[in-house]
Amino acid sequence: FSLSFSGGTLQGTVSLIFCSAATLPEPLVTPAMALPQLSQASMAIIKDTAAVVAPHASTITKNFYERLFRKHPELFAFFNKSNQAKGKQPAALANAVVAYASNIDNLQAITPAVELMAVKHCGLQVLPAHYPIVHDNLMESVAEVLGEAATPEVAGGWSEAVNVLAGVLINAEESLYSQAEQRTGGWRGWREFTVAKRQDHVVHSKTHGSISSLDFIPTDGYDGPFEFTAGQYLTMRLGRTDSEGHHIAPRHYTITSAPGEAHLSCTVKQIEGGVVSGLIHDSLCEGATVELSPPFGAF
């Protein structure tokens, strides 16, 4: 999940495209998030231990991901292995943990980041059943790294904080899933599409790889328009596995077709060493099928 931390708040990046204001459908709206209602005892524990946990946050999250993938290798399907190998994902989660704890009595400061996280989760089709797995493995890592400092009281406070935030995300994500499903041409979950048209573009530059534009139509027979908001992205799942047998994580691509057309399009640049962009350019020909999640994101 592509989040970064800066100056006490979480930040994210969203790709943009532009179209006439007259063609803009109503954007999906993340519901006003009710701030987590921690017990006073747990809030006091988080405030008292935040400074103790912060120096160990990176170690905790590194331990967490190693534990998570060892026990649940199927969850590799949600994570970009390149980001894992470079340490970006553990660092992002560590910063998120520190931001949450540091603002536990001022959660308005991280509300925009939590909203962005919910949107990213929806693109990847994160479901309520995934949250207990994250909670349990994260708490096991906290206990292992903090050792005796992770007393039952401390562990209980952090466990409640994790569960309360998970509840906020689950509710926000369900609202977004429902809105996406109710749009014209909309759906919930992964939907199979076929590549109806592929156009390759020659780029005369040593610093740019080849670029392919792809038009998708659903395989379920729907031939009507697709409603979305300009600037949103598709999340593409190729259904391939890597050399270790793990499912390759989906990727996000900005939609380049206009709202209301009877197909969805995106344009993919081939990245040197990029696993998914390489597969797309080498093997995603007209007639090939992929799975897409509904358009999410915003300007």
Secondary structure, DSSP 8 states (H G I E B T S, - for coil): ---EEETTEEE---------GGG----------------HHHHHHHHHHHHHHGGGHHHHHHHHHHHHHHH-GGGGGGS-HHHHHTTHHHHHHHHHHHHHHHTTT-GGGGHHHHHHHHHHHHHHT--TTHHHHHHHHHHHHHHHHHGGGS-HHHHHHHHHHHHHHHHHHHHHHHHHHHHHHHSTT--SS-EEEEEEEEEEE----TT---EEEEEEEETTS--S-----TT-EEEEE---B-TTS-B---EEEEB-S-TT-SSEEEEEE--TT-HHHHHHHHH--TT-EEEEEEEE---
